[in-house]
Amino acid sequence: MKLKFDITITANRANVWAAFDNQDNLTRWQPTLKSFTHVSGERGQPGAVSKLVYDRNGREIAMTETITERRAPDFLAGVYESDLGTVLIVNHFSAIDDNSTRWESWSNFRFRGVMKFLSLFLAKSMRKRTCADMQRFKLVVETDIAAEQSG
């Protein structure tokens, strides 16, 4: 299953990238993320491996993240593997103007076992959850910038 998402953030690309690249921000915009543990490689660089644990409705889901490509400040791609399947996620950040950035994210899911069948029914909820995460990220970035400017 392939899904595409995009959102416009009122911040320059450098600030958006800095927020996206900061692992301390992850739980601010991904509230179901319970832990992020760096395992090997140079953090955030191609070949880096990390373990992420999510709480999905009371069920713990562990994923292994492998960064496959990075071109700061406009591109980051990774592969996420779990017992449920594998997801390739590509994130692209493009400057619209000096104060706006477009974040486009493409996800290619390859499920295993019964999840192949269930994914047909879960697409709507997966889309909803990802859009909500992106909205939270937008809020984090825009709120942090507003706080810096007033502060």
N, C-alpha and C positions, 0 to 999 in steps of 0.2 A: 504494500500500500504506500502510495506517495502522497505527501501533503505539502502544501506551500503556504507560508504565512508571511505577512509583512505589516510593519507599523512605522509611523513617522514619529520621531522623538524630537522635541524642541530642545536641542543641544547640539553643539558642534561634534563632528565625528571623533575628534580626539577625546573629548569628555565621555562620549558614549563608549568608545573602545576601552578607555581606562576603567570605567565602571564594569563593563562586561568581562574584562580580563582580571578583575580583582576577585579572587575566590572568597574573600570575606563577605562579598555582596550576595553570594549564591542563595543563602537562606532567606535573604530579604525579599527576593523575587520568586524563589521556589520554596514555598512554605512546607511542602511535603518532604524536602530534603532533610534527612536526619543527620547524615555525616558525609564528609568528603575527606578521603585519605589519599595522599600522594603515595604511590607505590614505587615508581622508578622513572628514570629519565629526567631531563630538565623540565621542571614544572611549566606547563603551558606551551611547550615546544613539541614539534613533530617527534613521535616516538614515546612521549611521556604517557605513563599509565597511572590511573587513579581509580579508587574504588568509591562509588557513590551508593548510599543506602537511602531509599525512599520509603515513606509510609503511604501506602495506597489503601485507604479505607481500612486501616488496622492490620494490613498485610505488609510485611517488610519485603521490599524488592531490592536486591543488590545488583549493581551494574558495574561493569568494568569499562572505563573510558580510555580510549587510546586516541591521542591527538594525531591526525594524519597529515594535516597541512595548516600552515599559519602564514599569513601575510599581513602583519600589523600595518596600519590600523583598519584594514578593510575586509579581512577574510579569515575564518577559522572553521576547520572541519574536523570531525571526529567520528569514531565508531564506538557504539555503546552496546555491550553484550550482556545478556542476562539469560536466565533459564527460559524466559518466554520467547527470546529471539534476539535479533540484531537490528540496530538502527544506525543508519548513516545520516548524520546531521551536518548540513553546510550552512554557515551563517555568513552573510555578506552585509557590510555597512557602507553606504554611499552617501556622500555629502549632497544634500539638496541645495543648500546655500550655507552661509557662514554660521547659521544658528539652527539648522534642521538636518537631521540624519534619517535616512531610510534604512531600517533593518529588515532584511529578507532572510527567511529561514526555510530551507527545504529539508524534509525528512523522508527517508526511504526505509520503511519497516519491512523486515523479513521475519515472520513469526514461525515458531516451532509448535508442533503437536496440535492440541486442541485450540491454541491461540490463533492458528490459521483460520479456523472457522469463526471463532468469536470476534476476530478483528473486523469482520463484516458488520457486526452490530455495535462495535466500540468506536468506530471512526468518528462519530459525532462527539462523543465524550472526550476523545483524544484531542480533537480539534478545539473543543471548548477549553480544556485544561491548558493547552499550549497558548491559546489566545489570552487566557487569564494571566499566565506567567509573563507573557510579553507586555501586557498592560501594566503589571506590577513592576517590571523592569523599567518601563517608561516613567512610571511614577517615582521610582527610586532615583533615577537620573535627574529628572526635572526638579524634584524636591531638594536633592542635594545641591544642585546649582542655585536654586532660589535661596537656600540657606546660606550659601557662600556669598551671594550678592548682597544679602541683607545684613550679613554679619560682621 
